[in-house]
């Protein structure tokens, strides 16, 4: 989902880029630079403020066409809206990308998974050797279980995740004890 969020933001960047008809991808920075340095809108040409308008006047039975300069006040407002949207998308892109990197590390890093399990079990005063923890993580939880526990931690809280992990740990140990103990004849 997080990768889809990044793709969605990139598509939104493409759409806004298409509507503005900008020559560069990071046109938001150049417009802000123009505004801060007092450069006129005619330099970048993204949001024209003056154009020529054709109108006709009526004088005693005659229509006379005229071409005059018109000020497009709405473009001043649209420019600010598009700049705001561009920076909004840019901020969300950076935040989402950092969040994706963080979640990737938390879910795929062996050390991060081991620390999560050790800390959650320590909350219930449970200690185990490292090889047993690694067996629990690799053979019982696997990657899907770690992701689910991370989601539970994020949405329901650390204590709930630790309680569920403790129950999974007990279930894993019952299975291990059953497999390692031969049945009596």
N, C-alpha and C positions, 0 to 999 in steps of 0.2 A: 504493500500500500504506500509506503513511504517513497518508493521509486516512482510510483504512479503520481504522487503529489509533485515530485520534482518535474516529471514529464508534463503534467498539467500546467505548472507555472511557466515552463519553457514554451508551451503552446500559446499561453496567454501573452507572453512576451512577443511571440511571432505575430499574433493578431494585432496587438497594439502597434507593433512595428509596421505592419501592413497598412493600417489606417492612417498613420502619420506619414507614411511613404518616406521614411528616414533613410539616409544613405549609410548610416552606421548603426550598429546594434545598441551601443551605449549613448544614444542621443540625449537621454535625460541628463547626463553629466554635462554635455556640451551646452544644452539650453540653460542649465543653472549657471554655468560658467559665463555664458553670454549675459544673463540677467544680472549677475553679481558685478561684472565688469562694465556694465552700461552699454553693451553693444546693441545695436539696433536689430530688430527682428528681420530686417532685409538681408542680414548676413547669413542666417541659417535657413530662412525661407520655409520653415515648417508650418507656421501659423500666420499667414498674411493678415495684416490689419487694414490695409488700404487696397482697393481694387477699382476697376472702372465699371460703372453701371450704365446700362442703356435705359433711357426713359423717354417718353414722348409727352409733349405738352400740347394743349389744344388752344389755339388762338382762332377766334372768329371763323369757325368752320374748317380750320386746317390743323392737321397733326404735324408737329415738328419733332423729329427725333433729336435727342441730345445724348452725348456721352459725357458723363461727369465722374469725378472721383467719389467713391463711397467709403466710409469708415465701417469696418466690420467689428463692432464692439463685442459681439458674441465670441469671436476668436480669442480675445484676451482672456475670457473666462474659460473657454475650452482648453487653451494652452495650460492654464493652471491645473485644470482637472486631469489632463493627460500626464502632466509632470508628476502630480500626486499619485496617479495610478501606476506610473512607471516605477517610482520609488517604493510604492507599496509592494508591487510584485518583486522588486529587487530585494527588499528586506525579507519578504517571505521566502524567496529563493535561497538566500543565505541561511536563514534560520532552519529551513527544511533540509538543506544540504548538510548542515552541521548536525542536525538531529539524526539524519540517516547514517552519518559516519559514527555518531555516538552509539546508536542502536546496533549497528553492524559490529562494532567493537564489543559491546556488552553481550551480544548473543554468540558471536563466533570465536571470541578469545577464550582459550582454555583457562587462563588465569582468572579471568572475570567470572567464568562459570564456577570455578572451584571456590573462589572467595565468596560468591553468593551463597553456595550450598553450605560452606563452613560457617559463615556468619549466621545464616538462618537456623542451622542446627545448634549452634552455640547459644542461641536465644532460648533453646529448650534444654540446655546443659547436656548436649550430646556431642561426644567427640569420637572420632574414628581415624584410623590410619589413612594416609594419603592414597594408598593403592585401593583401599575400599571405597573412598570418595570418588576416585577416578572411575572405578568400575560402576558405581551407582550412576554417575553422570553419563558415561559413555554407553553403558548397556541397558540401563533402565530408563533414565530420563530422555536421553538422546537430545537432539537439537530442538525438536518440537516441544518437548517438555520444558526445556529451558526457556524457550520463547513464551510459552503459556505462563510460566511462573513469573517472568519479567512483566508480562501484561497484567497479571493479577497484582503484582507489586505496584505497578503504575496506576491501576484503576481502583483497586480495593484497599491497598495499603500493605505495608511490609509485614505486619503482624499476621494478617490473613494468609499471605504467601508463605510465611514461616510455618504456620500451622499445617497448611496443605503439604508443604515439603516434609515436615516431620511425619505425617501420615504415610506419604510415599516412601520415606526412608524405612519406616516400620514394615510396610508391605514388602519392600525389597529385601529386608533382612529375613522375613518369614519365608520368602521364596528361596533365598540363599540357604537358609537352614534346612529347608525341606529337601532341596537338591543335594546338599552335602551330607546329610544324615541318611545312611542306608536303612531300608525298611527291615524290621525284625521278622524272623521267620518263626 
